[in-house]
Amino acid sequence: MRQVTITTEFIKLQDLLKFAGLVETGGEAKERIQAGEALVNGEVCAQRGKKIRPGDQVRFNGETLTVKYAD
C-alpha cells in the first residue's frame, strides 16, 4: 500500500492516478476510470472527478493507494 500526501482538502481520482504515476496522461486516466478499472473503497468507480479524501482507499492496476494530509 502506498500513501500519497496532499495539501488540499481532497484530490480528484484522475489527478491522484496521474500524481502517483500510475497513468501517463489525463486522457489515459479518463479512459481507464470510465472502463471500470479503478476501485474506491472496494467498489468500482467510473467517476473520474470522484473526490478522494484521507481514509479512502483506491485500487488501480494492482496497486493500492491511500491519501493523507501533509503534516
N, C-alpha and C positions, 0 to 999 in steps of 0.2 A: 504494500500500500504506500502510495506517495502522497505527501502533503504539499499543497500549493498554498502559498501565503499571498493574501490580498490586502490591499489598503483601503478598499471601498466596502460599502455595505454588502454588496453581492457581486457576482460575476456571471455573465450570461454563459450558457452551456457552450455555444460555439466558440466564444472567446476563451473559455477555460481549455478547450481542446487545443486551440492554437497556442495559447500561452504555455501549456505543458509540453508542446512539441509533438503531439500525437497526430496532427494533421499539418499539411504544408500551407494550405490557404483557407480562407473563409468559405470559398466555394466548395472545397472538398468537405469541410465541416458540415455545411448545409446539406449536401447530398447524402452524406453518411448518417447524419442525425435523422433526416427525413426517411431514410431507408430502414430506420429502426435499430441501428447498430449501437445506440447509447442507452444505458440503463441508469436511471437516477433513483436512488434508494430502492433498488431491486426491481423497478418497473421500467418497461420500455418507454422512452420519452422521445417523441418526434418534434418537439418544440425547440427550435434552435435558440430562441430567446429566453428559455427557461432560466429563472434566477436561481443560481446556486449559492447557498449561504453556508457558513460553518455548521457542521453537523450533517450536511448532505454528503452522500457517497455516490460517486459517478464511476461506472464501469464501462470501459471502452477499449476495444481491440486487445483484450486480455489484461489490461491494467486497471487498477482501482485507484481513484483519486479522492482525496478529501481536501476540504478547504479550511484554512484557519486565518484569523486576522493577524496582521503584523503586530508585534509587541510594542 
